């Protein structure tokens, strides 16, 4: 059996994209997870984990290994996989950390065993892995992580996902405050009912965002990044959210929203110089409130999960 390592990169993602709760998601450039993988005779083994935050090393509880196992099951393969997981994303950041690992694990397994499945087919294996570990079946992070660009999940059972496009001019300012927001807590506080006016407003903005990505039209996106249903409730979990949003808009941002369930927030512009000024003001505002943060200025990732060059011989142990 070949003892060749491959490296797979999967990008960070922004779930919801404002009003598109559990429906819209987009991949962002530069941040993400890398999974090293090779075939073994049987079973799934995690040889090493490098992560800024603790994550499970048990193959039954890590999304990368569970997704790889799901792919082998779909393929009917009896062989196994050995993994090393290099986390570029902290768990619980709101940037699709568990989804990135799941996407990379699924991709690696499929590559090592003949590339029989399409990226679209891998979404189910990755999403099931995330569901088994986190308890929620949502593809708004796994889908863009695998496909790149922006995606829309029409339905989860059966899974129906469409890649809706890419906005070339979009500059994304990500700021992650040192605040813990658990997804289960962020979902628990959501209302069971919402006013009709709020429902219509979010539906209209979600539809326009979809059109914006399909048409590569930044101006449409800038007009529609407004969530009147989820953000007013979840923002209470992010200390300083209102002040930071005000600072971002005052600095020239065309909108700001929560990334997934938070605590990361993201602002948008189509001007690179403005982006740096917006980033600075957002970070300064969090700091003034006693909340340290990390920040990045980035763009969309159009490629999604992909294989990197093979590991050099000297790395193997």
Residue pairs with C-beta under 8 A, 6 or more apart in sequence:
1 39
1 40
1 41
1 79
2 38
2 39
3 38
3 39
4 38
4 39
4 310
5 36
5 37
5 38
5 310
5 311
5 315
5 316
6 36
6 37
6 38
6 108
6 111
6 112
6 307
6 308
6 310
6 311
7 34
7 35
7 36
7 307
7 308
7 309
7 310
7 311
8 34
8 35
8 36
8 37
8 104
8 107
8 108
8 111
8 305
8 306
8 307
8 308
9 32
9 33
9 34
9 104
9 305
9 306
9 307
9 308
10 32
10 33
10 34
10 35
10 99
10 100
10 101
10 103
10 104
10 107
10 145
10 146
10 304
10 305
11 27
11 28
11 29
11 30
11 31
11 32
11 100
11 144
11 145
11 148
11 301
11 303
11 304
11 305
12 27
12 28
12 30
12 31
12 32
12 88
12 89
12 95
12 96
12 97
12 100
12 145
13 25
13 26
13 27
13 28
13 95
13 96
13 99
13 100
13 140
13 141
13 144
13 145
13 260
14 25
14 26
14 28
14 95
14 96
14 172
14 259
14 260
14 266
15 22
15 24
15 25
15 94
15 96
15 138
15 140
15 141
15 259
15 260
15 261
16 22
16 23
16 24
16 25
16 140
16 227
16 230
16 257
16 258
16 259
16 260
17 24
17 25
17 26
17 150
17 209
17 225
17 257
18 24
18 205
18 209
18 224
18 225
18 226
18 227
18 231
18 255
18 257
19 201
19 202
19 203
19 205
19 206
19 209
19 224
19 225
19 226
19 227
19 228
19 229
19 230
20 140
20 152
20 206
20 209
20 210
21 202
21 227
21 229
21 230
22 138
22 140
22 153
23 140
23 152
23 153
23 154
23 206
24 140
24 150
24 151
24 152
24 153
24 206
24 209
24 210
25 96
25 139
25 140
25 141
25 143
25 144
25 150
25 151
25 153
26 144
26 149
26 150
26 151
26 213
26 300
27 144
27 145
27 147
27 148
27 149
27 150
27 300
27 301
27 302
27 303
27 304
28 95
28 172
28 174
28 298
28 299
28 300
28 301
29 298
29 299
29 300
29 301
30 296
30 298
30 301
31 88
31 89
31 95
31 174
31 296
31 298
32 88
32 89
32 100
32 145
32 301
33 64
33 85
33 86
33 87
33 88
33 89
33 97
33 100
33 101
33 104
34 86
34 88
34 104
34 308
35 64
35 83
35 84
35 85
35 86
35 101
35 104
35 105
35 108
36 83
36 84
36 86
36 311
37 68
37 81
37 82
37 83
37 84
37 105
37 108
37 109
37 111
37 112
38 81
38 82
38 112
39 79
39 80
39 81
39 82
39 112
39 113
40 79
40 80
40 81
40 82
41 79
41 80
42 78
42 79
42 80
43 59
43 80
44 59
44 65
44 68
44 69
44 72
44 80
44 81
44 82
44 83
45 59
45 80
45 81
45 82
45 83
46 57
46 58
46 59
46 62
46 64
46 65
46 82
46 83
46 84
46 85
47 82
47 83
47 84
48 84
48 85
49 55
49 57
49 62
49 84
49 85
49 87
50 84
50 85
50 86
50 87
51 85
51 86
51 87
51 90
51 91
52 87
52 90
53 87
53 90
53 91
53 92
54 91
55 62
55 85
55 87
55 91
55 101
56 62
56 133
59 65
59 66
59 69
60 66
61 133
62 85
62 101
62 133
63 98
63 99
63 101
63 102
63 105
63 126
63 129
63 130
63 133
64 83
64 85
64 101
64 102
64 104
64 105
64 129
65 81
65 83
65 105
66 102
66 105
66 128
66 129
66 132
66 133
67 101
67 102
67 103
67 105
67 106
67 109
67 125
67 126
67 128
67 129
67 130
68 81
68 83
68 105
68 106
68 108
68 109
69 81
69 109
70 106
70 124
70 125
70 126
70 128
70 129
71 105
71 106
71 109
71 110
71 113
71 117
71 122
71 125
72 79
72 80
72 81
72 109
72 113
74 117
74 121
74 125
75 110
75 113
75 114
75 116
75 117
77 113
79 113
81 108
81 109
81 112
83 105
83 108
85 101
87 97
87 101
88 100
89 95
89 96
89 97
89 100
90 97
90 176
91 97
91 98
92 180
92 181
92 182
92 183
93 176
93 263
93 264
94 176
94 181
94 258
94 259
94 260
94 261
94 262
94 263
94 264
95 174
95 176
95 259
95 260
95 264
96 141
96 142
96 144
96 145
96 260
98 130
98 133
98 134
98 141
99 126
99 130
99 141
99 142
99 145
100 141
100 145
102 125
102 126
102 127
102 129
102 130
102 142
102 145
103 122
103 126
103 142
103 145
103 146
103 304
103 305
104 305
105 126
105 129
106 122
106 125
106 126
106 129
106 146
107 119
107 122
107 146
107 305
107 306
107 307
110 116
110 117
110 122
111 307
117 125
119 146
119 147
119 304
119 305
120 146
120 147
120 161
122 146
123 139
123 142
123 143
123 146
123 147
123 159
123 161
124 159
126 142
126 145
126 146
127 137
127 138
127 139
127 142
127 143
127 156
127 159
128 137
130 136
130 137
130 138
130 141
130 142
131 137
131 138
134 183
135 184
136 183
136 187
137 156
137 157
138 153
138 156
139 151
139 153
139 156
139 159
139 161
140 151
140 153
140 260
141 260
143 151
143 153
143 161
143 163
144 150
144 151
144 304
145 304
145 305
146 304
146 305
147 161
147 163
147 304
148 163
148 166
148 300
148 301
148 302
148 303
148 304
148 305
149 163
149 164
149 165
149 166
149 213
149 300
149 301
149 302
149 304
150 163
150 164
150 165
150 166
150 167
150 213
150 300
151 161
151 162
151 163
151 164
152 161
152 162
152 164
152 210
153 159
153 160
153 161
154 160
154 161
154 162
164 210
164 213
164 214
165 213
165 214
165 215
165 216
166 213
166 216
166 300
166 302
167 212
167 213
167 216
167 217
167 218
167 221
167 300
168 216
169 218
169 270
170 218
170 221
170 268
170 270
170 299
170 300
171 268
171 269
171 270
171 271
171 272
171 274
171 275
171 297
171 298
171 299
172 266
172 267
172 268
172 297
172 298
172 299
172 300
173 248
173 253
173 266
173 267
173 268
173 269
173 275
173 278
173 279
173 282
173 295
173 296
173 297
174 259
174 264
174 265
174 266
174 295
174 296
174 297
174 298
175 244
175 264
175 265
175 266
175 267
175 279
175 282
175 283
175 286
175 293
175 294
175 295
176 263
176 264
176 293
176 294
176 295
177 238
177 239
177 240
177 263
177 264
177 265
177 286
177 291
177 292
177 293
178 291
178 292
178 293
179 237
179 238
179 239
179 262
179 263
179 291
180 263
181 234
181 237
181 238
181 261
181 262
181 263
182 261
183 260
183 261
185 237
186 234
186 237
186 261
186 262
187 261
189 233
189 234
189 236
189 237
190 230
190 233
190 234
191 233
194 229
198 228
198 229
199 229
201 226
201 228
201 229
202 227
202 228
202 229
204 224
205 224
205 225
205 226
205 227
206 224
208 220
208 221
208 223
208 224
209 220
209 221
209 224
209 225
211 217
211 220
212 218
212 219
212 220
212 221
212 224
213 221
218 270
221 268
222 254
222 255
222 268
222 270
225 254
225 255
225 256
225 257
225 268
226 255
227 257
227 258
230 258
231 257
231 258
234 258
234 261
234 262
235 241
235 242
235 258
237 262
237 263
238 258
238 262
238 263
238 265
239 289
239 291
240 285
240 286
240 289
240 291
241 258
241 265
243 285
243 289
244 256
244 265
244 282
244 285
244 286
245 256
245 265
247 281
247 282
247 284
247 285
248 256
248 267
248 278
248 281
248 282
249 255
249 256
250 281
251 274
251 277
251 278
251 280
251 281
251 282
252 269
252 271
252 274
252 277
252 278
253 267
253 268
253 269
253 274
253 278
254 268
254 269
254 270
255 267
255 268
256 265
256 266
256 267
256 268
257 265
257 266
258 264
258 265
258 266
259 265
259 266
265 282
267 278
267 282
269 275
269 278
272 297
275 297
276 297
279 295
279 296
279 297
282 293
282 295
283 293
283 295
286 292
286 293
287 293
